Structures are given as structure tokens and as C-alpha cells.
């Protein structure tokens, strides 16, 4: 997948070093169900297990002009029968690239991949209530709130609520058409 500034490519095992670095940063930990103290070994093992599961996809976001990995995407619950999937994690991990619109660009590119190339009917995602920035972006791109999944995540040994959102294929194409006007 490519856009003006980004390439989204399948993650490789060597990316786990970057994932471990990013996922220890407070600005990442704060807004995801990522517990403090995760280390490289845990992330690498998790990566390897996910790589064997066809219902999961792992991608690395790369700044095109620099060929530099700057973020991560994890898709789960890929259901080809129901034509649905969940964007479980998407973030820009390199602090100097945050706040520049690259997360939005990555999510737009990912939605194109999901709806046009994978032919999904439904794409879901969630966010912790405190992640107002993500909520704003998801609404801007056309996701709809479905509700709150109480105690659906766990972080640092405590259960957390997750705000559930979704986008349907017809909504994606309507939003895409409106973006082009």
C-alpha cells in the first residue's frame, strides 16, 4: 500500500525491535491496552504467534521518502465469511512524526485496502475513552459509535472500557465520494 508520504508493508520479524521501543513510550502506552513493562521478548513472541494466524495481519508504516519505519498496524478478527475485520492497533510510534497528519493518511490508506482490496463489508475499531484525538479522527473519517464494551480490555492488571466504532462498505464509498468533491 502506498500514498503520497507513506508505504504500508507487511511487518517483518526485525520490526519487533522498533515495536518494543515504541510500545514503551508513554505517548503510546497511555492510549492503548498496552501494559507497562512489555519487553522485546514478549513483543517478538506475540508477533511470531500472530504471524501464524490467518485471521491476523501485521503491517509497518514507513515514511516513503526516508524509507524509515514510523508506525505499526495490527488487524485481527479477519473473517472472510462475514467480510469483516478489526483494526486492533494503529499508531505512529516515532514521536517526531506524530501530529503531522500521517496517522490519518495511514488510516485512509488502510481503509482503502480493507474495503477495496479485501472487499470487507464492515471494519471495526475501538479506543479507550481518554483517547480523544483518536475518537476525533475516527469520526472525521466516517466511523460510527456502536457502544461501550465494559471491561473489554486489560491494562496494568486493571480492566478498561473500550468505545466501539465501525464503518460499513457503503459508508466508506459515500465518504470517499464526498472527500473527492
Secondary structure as a PSIPRED ss2 file (coil, helix, strand):
# PSIPRED VFORMAT (PSIPRED V4.0)

   1 X C   1.000  0.000  0.000
   2 X E   0.000  0.000  1.000
   3 X C   1.000  0.000  0.000
   4 X C   1.000  0.000  0.000
   5 X C   1.000  0.000  0.000
   6 X E   0.000  0.000  1.000
   7 X E   0.000  0.000  1.000
   8 X E   0.000  0.000  1.000
   9 X E   0.000  0.000  1.000
  10 X E   0.000  0.000  1.000
  11 X C   1.000  0.000  0.000
  12 X C   1.000  0.000  0.000
  13 X H   0.000  1.000  0.000
  14 X H   0.000  1.000  0.000
  15 X H   0.000  1.000  0.000
  16 X H   0.000  1.000  0.000
  17 X H   0.000  1.000  0.000
  18 X H   0.000  1.000  0.000
  19 X H   0.000  1.000  0.000
  20 X H   0.000  1.000  0.000
  21 X H   0.000  1.000  0.000
  22 X H   0.000  1.000  0.000
  23 X C   1.000  0.000  0.000
  24 X C   1.000  0.000  0.000
  25 X C   1.000  0.000  0.000
  26 X H   0.000  1.000  0.000
  27 X H   0.000  1.000  0.000
  28 X H   0.000  1.000  0.000
  29 X H   0.000  1.000  0.000
  30 X C   1.000  0.000  0.000
  31 X C   1.000  0.000  0.000
  32 X C   1.000  0.000  0.000
  33 X C   1.000  0.000  0.000
  34 X C   1.000  0.000  0.000
  35 X C   1.000  0.000  0.000
  36 X C   1.000  0.000  0.000
  37 X C   1.000  0.000  0.000
  38 X C   1.000  0.000  0.000
  39 X C   1.000  0.000  0.000
  40 X H   0.000  1.000  0.000
  41 X H   0.000  1.000  0.000
  42 X H   0.000  1.000  0.000
  43 X H   0.000  1.000  0.000
  44 X H   0.000  1.000  0.000
  45 X H   0.000  1.000  0.000
  46 X H   0.000  1.000  0.000
  47 X H   0.000  1.000  0.000
  48 X H   0.000  1.000  0.000
  49 X H   0.000  1.000  0.000
  50 X H   0.000  1.000  0.000
  51 X H   0.000  1.000  0.000
  52 X C   1.000  0.000  0.000
  53 X C   1.000  0.000  0.000
  54 X C   1.000  0.000  0.000
  55 X C   1.000  0.000  0.000
  56 X C   1.000  0.000  0.000
  57 X E   0.000  0.000  1.000
  58 X E   0.000  0.000  1.000
  59 X E   0.000  0.000  1.000
  60 X E   0.000  0.000  1.000
  61 X E   0.000  0.000  1.000
  62 X E   0.000  0.000  1.000
  63 X E   0.000  0.000  1.000
  64 X H   0.000  1.000  0.000
  65 X H   0.000  1.000  0.000
  66 X H   0.000  1.000  0.000
  67 X C   1.000  0.000  0.000
  68 X E   0.000  0.000  1.000
  69 X E   0.000  0.000  1.000
  70 X E   0.000  0.000  1.000
  71 X E   0.000  0.000  1.000
  72 X E   0.000  0.000  1.000
  73 X E   0.000  0.000  1.000
  74 X E   0.000  0.000  1.000
  75 X E   0.000  0.000  1.000
  76 X E   0.000  0.000  1.000
  77 X E   0.000  0.000  1.000
  78 X E   0.000  0.000  1.000
  79 X E   0.000  0.000  1.000
  80 X C   1.000  0.000  0.000
  81 X C   1.000  0.000  0.000
  82 X C   1.000  0.000  0.000
  83 X C   1.000  0.000  0.000
  84 X E   0.000  0.000  1.000
  85 X E   0.000  0.000  1.000
  86 X E   0.000  0.000  1.000
  87 X E   0.000  0.000  1.000
  88 X E   0.000  0.000  1.000
  89 X E   0.000  0.000  1.000
  90 X E   0.000  0.000  1.000
  91 X E   0.000  0.000  1.000
  92 X E   0.000  0.000  1.000
  93 X C   1.000  0.000  0.000
  94 X C   1.000  0.000  0.000
  95 X H   0.000  1.000  0.000
  96 X H   0.000  1.000  0.000
  97 X H   0.000  1.000  0.000
  98 X C   1.000  0.000  0.000
  99 X C   1.000  0.000  0.000
 100 X C   1.000  0.000  0.000
 101 X C   1.000  0.000  0.000
 102 X H   0.000  1.000  0.000
 103 X H   0.000  1.000  0.000
 104 X H   0.000  1.000  0.000
 105 X H   0.000  1.000  0.000
 106 X H   0.000  1.000  0.000
 107 X H   0.000  1.000  0.000
 108 X H   0.000  1.000  0.000
 109 X H   0.000  1.000  0.000
 110 X H   0.000  1.000  0.000
 111 X H   0.000  1.000  0.000
 112 X H   0.000  1.000  0.000
 113 X H   0.000  1.000  0.000
 114 X H   0.000  1.000  0.000
 115 X H   0.000  1.000  0.000
 116 X H   0.000  1.000  0.000
 117 X H   0.000  1.000  0.000
 118 X C   1.000  0.000  0.000
 119 X C   1.000  0.000  0.000
 120 X C   1.000  0.000  0.000
 121 X C   1.000  0.000  0.000
 122 X E   0.000  0.000  1.000
 123 X E   0.000  0.000  1.000
 124 X E   0.000  0.000  1.000
 125 X E   0.000  0.000  1.000
 126 X E   0.000  0.000  1.000
 127 X E   0.000  0.000  1.000
 128 X C   1.000  0.000  0.000
 129 X C   1.000  0.000  0.000
 130 X C   1.000  0.000  0.000
 131 X C   1.000  0.000  0.000
 132 X H   0.000  1.000  0.000
 133 X H   0.000  1.000  0.000
 134 X H   0.000  1.000  0.000
 135 X H   0.000  1.000  0.000
 136 X H   0.000  1.000  0.000
 137 X H   0.000  1.000  0.000
 138 X H   0.000  1.000  0.000
 139 X H   0.000  1.000  0.000
 140 X H   0.000  1.000  0.000
 141 X H   0.000  1.000  0.000
 142 X C   1.000  0.000  0.000
 143 X C   1.000  0.000  0.000
 144 X E   0.000  0.000  1.000
 145 X E   0.000  0.000  1.000
 146 X E   0.000  0.000  1.000
 147 X E   0.000  0.000  1.000
 148 X E   0.000  0.000  1.000
 149 X E   0.000  0.000  1.000
 150 X E   0.000  0.000  1.000
 151 X E   0.000  0.000  1.000
 152 X E   0.000  0.000  1.000
 153 X E   0.000  0.000  1.000
 154 X E   0.000  0.000  1.000
 155 X E   0.000  0.000  1.000
 156 X C   1.000  0.000  0.000
 157 X C   1.000  0.000  0.000
 158 X E   0.000  0.000  1.000
 159 X E   0.000  0.000  1.000
 160 X E   0.000  0.000  1.000
 161 X E   0.000  0.000  1.000
 162 X E   0.000  0.000  1.000
 163 X E   0.000  0.000  1.000
 164 X E   0.000  0.000  1.000
 165 X E   0.000  0.000  1.000
 166 X E   0.000  0.000  1.000
 167 X E   0.000  0.000  1.000
 168 X E   0.000  0.000  1.000
 169 X H   0.000  1.000  0.000
 170 X H   0.000  1.000  0.000
 171 X H   0.000  1.000  0.000
 172 X H   0.000  1.000  0.000
 173 X H   0.000  1.000  0.000
 174 X H   0.000  1.000  0.000
 175 X H   0.000  1.000  0.000
 176 X H   0.000  1.000  0.000
 177 X H   0.000  1.000  0.000
 178 X H   0.000  1.000  0.000
 179 X H   0.000  1.000  0.000
 180 X C   1.000  0.000  0.000
 181 X C   1.000  0.000  0.000
